[in-house]
Amino acid sequence: MIPEEMERLMQFILEHQAQFSIDMEKAKERMAEHEERMARIEGIQENTARQIEHIGNALVGLTESHTRMQEEHARTQAALRELAASQAHTDRRLDALIDIVRGGQGAGQGPQT
């Protein structure tokens, strides 16, 4: 190899080594940026997981509350039906008493039996 060829070869190797060093620095910078992004993403993921857990717990609480309300509603409905039946019975007895009292007034006599 003649000295000119050797010099060109050395220049070529030096240029590529310099470019390789530049590219390696850029890769290191990108890697550092990606690590920062990953750390932020991990933080966001942890926060999201906590929020999902909180929402899940709230949903369980709401479901339990809804079940209790349904049970209470059923008890209230049963009590209202019982009250309505009792009121109907009271109304019949009151109507009978009114009939007895009215029957006695028309004849000028006391209550009839």
C-alpha positions as YAML, in Angstrom:
chain: A
units: angstrom
residues:
- id: 1
  name: MET
  ca: [0.00, 0.00, 0.00]
- id: 2
  name: ILE
  ca: [1.34, 3.38, -0.90]
- id: 3
  name: PRO
  ca: [1.45, 6.13, 1.69]
- id: 4
  name: GLU
  ca: [-1.45, 8.03, 0.07]
- id: 5
  name: GLU
  ca: [-3.70, 4.99, 0.21]
- id: 6
  name: MET
  ca: [-2.65, 4.35, 3.80]
- id: 7
  name: GLU
  ca: [-3.42, 7.96, 4.70]
- id: 8
  name: ARG
  ca: [-6.85, 7.79, 3.01]
- id: 9
  name: LEU
  ca: [-7.60, 4.56, 4.82]
- id: 10
  name: MET
  ca: [-6.61, 6.07, 8.15]
- id: 11
  name: GLN
  ca: [-8.68, 9.18, 7.38]
- id: 12
  name: PHE
  ca: [-11.64, 6.97, 6.48]
- id: 13
  name: ILE
  ca: [-11.28, 4.99, 9.72]
- id: 14
  name: LEU
  ca: [-10.97, 8.18, 11.79]
- id: 15
  name: GLU
  ca: [-14.03, 9.73, 10.18]
- id: 16
  name: HIS
  ca: [-16.09, 6.61, 10.78]
- id: 17
  name: GLN
  ca: [-14.82, 6.35, 14.35]
- id: 18
  name: ALA
  ca: [-15.79, 9.99, 14.93]
- id: 19
  name: GLN
  ca: [-19.24, 9.41, 13.40]
- id: 20
  name: PHE
  ca: [-19.61, 6.25, 15.50]
- id: 21
  name: SER
  ca: [-18.78, 8.23, 18.65]
- id: 22
  name: ILE
  ca: [-21.33, 10.90, 17.73]
- id: 23
  name: ASP
  ca: [-23.97, 8.28, 17.02]
- id: 24
  name: MET
  ca: [-23.17, 6.51, 20.30]
- id: 25
  name: GLU
  ca: [-23.62, 9.78, 22.25]
- id: 26
  name: LYS
  ca: [-26.95, 10.40, 20.54]
- id: 27
  name: ALA
  ca: [-28.02, 6.85, 21.38]
- id: 28
  name: LYS
  ca: [-27.05, 7.40, 25.02]
- id: 29
  name: GLU
  ca: [-29.07, 10.64, 25.10]
- id: 30
  name: ARG
  ca: [-32.09, 8.90, 23.54]
- id: 31
  name: MET
  ca: [-31.73, 6.06, 26.03]
- id: 32
  name: ALA
  ca: [-31.72, 8.54, 28.92]
- id: 33
  name: GLU
  ca: [-34.83, 10.23, 27.50]
- id: 34
  name: HIS
  ca: [-36.54, 6.86, 27.15]
- id: 35
  name: GLU
  ca: [-35.66, 5.97, 30.73]
- id: 36
  name: GLU
  ca: [-37.19, 9.26, 31.92]
- id: 37
  name: ARG
  ca: [-40.32, 8.58, 29.87]
- id: 38
  name: MET
  ca: [-40.54, 5.05, 31.24]
- id: 39
  name: ALA
  ca: [-40.28, 6.39, 34.79]
- id: 40
  name: ARG
  ca: [-43.12, 8.85, 34.07]
- id: 41
  name: ILE
  ca: [-45.19, 6.10, 32.45]
- id: 42
  name: GLU
  ca: [-44.62, 3.84, 35.45]
- id: 43
  name: GLY
  ca: [-45.78, 6.65, 37.75]
- id: 44
  name: ILE
  ca: [-48.87, 7.20, 35.63]
- id: 45
  name: GLN
  ca: [-49.55, 3.46, 35.57]
- id: 46
  name: GLU
  ca: [-49.28, 3.24, 39.37]
- id: 47
  name: ASN
  ca: [-51.62, 6.21, 39.74]
- id: 48
  name: THR
  ca: [-54.07, 4.65, 37.29]
- id: 49
  name: ALA
  ca: [-53.94, 1.35, 39.18]
- id: 50
  name: ARG
  ca: [-54.74, 3.18, 42.45]
- id: 51
  name: GLN
  ca: [-57.63, 4.99, 40.79]
- id: 52
  name: ILE
  ca: [-59.00, 1.75, 39.35]
- id: 53
  name: GLU
  ca: [-58.76, 0.14, 42.79]
- id: 54
  name: HIS
  ca: [-60.55, 3.13, 44.33]
- id: 55
  name: ILE
  ca: [-63.28, 2.98, 41.69]
- id: 56
  name: GLY
  ca: [-63.61, -0.77, 42.22]
- id: 57
  name: ASN
  ca: [-64.00, -0.28, 45.96]
- id: 58
  name: ALA
  ca: [-66.55, 2.47, 45.38]
- id: 59
  name: LEU
  ca: [-68.46, 0.21, 43.00]
- id: 60
  name: VAL
  ca: [-68.53, -2.57, 45.59]
- id: 61
  name: GLY
  ca: [-69.83, -0.07, 48.16]
- id: 62
  name: LEU
  ca: [-72.49, 1.19, 45.77]
- id: 63
  name: THR
  ca: [-73.55, -2.35, 44.92]
- id: 64
  name: GLU
  ca: [-73.87, -3.23, 48.60]
- id: 65
  name: SER
  ca: [-75.80, -0.02, 49.26]
- id: 66
  name: HIS
  ca: [-78.10, -0.72, 46.32]
- id: 67
  name: THR
  ca: [-78.77, -4.23, 47.61]
- id: 68
  name: ARG
  ca: [-79.62, -2.87, 51.07]
- id: 69
  name: MET
  ca: [-81.94, -0.29, 49.50]
- id: 70
  name: GLN
  ca: [-83.71, -2.99, 47.50]
- id: 71
  name: GLU
  ca: [-84.19, -5.05, 50.64]
- id: 72
  name: GLU
  ca: [-85.47, -2.02, 52.55]
- id: 73
  name: HIS
  ca: [-87.80, -1.16, 49.68]
- id: 74
  name: ALA
  ca: [-89.21, -4.68, 49.75]
- id: 75
  name: ARG
  ca: [-89.79, -4.41, 53.53]
- id: 76
  name: THR
  ca: [-91.44, -1.00, 53.06]
- id: 77
  name: GLN
  ca: [-93.70, -2.37, 50.33]
- id: 78
  name: ALA
  ca: [-94.72, -5.28, 52.57]
- id: 79
  name: ALA
  ca: [-95.43, -2.89, 55.45]
- id: 80
  name: LEU
  ca: [-97.53, -0.68, 53.15]
- id: 81
  name: ARG
  ca: [-99.54, -3.69, 51.96]
- id: 82
  name: GLU
  ca: [-100.10, -4.73, 55.57]
- id: 83
  name: LEU
  ca: [-101.12, -1.18, 56.49]
- id: 84
  name: ALA
  ca: [-103.53, -1.00, 53.54]
- id: 85
  name: ALA
  ca: [-105.12, -4.30, 54.58]
- id: 86
  name: SER
  ca: [-105.43, -3.10, 58.16]
- id: 87
  name: GLN
  ca: [-106.93, 0.19, 56.99]
- id: 88
  name: ALA
  ca: [-109.49, -1.66, 54.85]
- id: 89
  name: HIS
  ca: [-110.44, -3.78, 57.86]
- id: 90
  name: THR
  ca: [-110.75, -0.64, 60.02]
- id: 91
  name: ASP
  ca: [-112.88, 1.04, 57.32]
- id: 92
  name: ARG
  ca: [-115.27, -1.95, 57.25]
- id: 93
  name: ARG
  ca: [-115.62, -1.90, 61.01]
- id: 94
  name: LEU
  ca: [-116.15, 1.88, 61.02]
- id: 95
  name: ASP
  ca: [-118.78, 1.56, 58.28]
- id: 96
  name: ALA
  ca: [-120.55, -1.09, 60.34]
- id: 97
  name: LEU
  ca: [-120.50, 1.16, 63.41]
- id: 98
  name: ILE
  ca: [-121.82, 4.10, 61.38]
- id: 99
  name: ASP
  ca: [-124.62, 1.90, 60.07]
- id: 100
  name: ILE
  ca: [-125.52, 0.89, 63.64]
- id: 101
  name: VAL
  ca: [-125.53, 4.50, 64.82]
- id: 102
  name: ARG
  ca: [-127.58, 5.71, 61.84]
- id: 103
  name: GLY
  ca: [-130.03, 2.88, 62.22]
- id: 104
  name: GLY
  ca: [-130.78, 3.95, 65.77]
- id: 105
  name: GLN
  ca: [-131.27, 7.61, 64.88]
- id: 106
  name: GLY
  ca: [-133.95, 7.08, 62.29]
- id: 107
  name: ALA
  ca: [-136.35, 5.30, 64.67]
- id: 108
  name: GLY
  ca: [-135.59, 7.53, 67.64]
- id: 109
  name: GLN
  ca: [-134.36, 4.53, 69.47]
- id: 110
  name: GLY
  ca: [-131.02, 3.37, 70.75]
- id: 111
  name: PRO
  ca: [-128.68, 1.25, 68.76]
- id: 112
  name: GLN
  ca: [-130.10, -1.93, 67.32]
- id: 113
  name: THR
  ca: [-128.52, -5.30, 67.77]
...
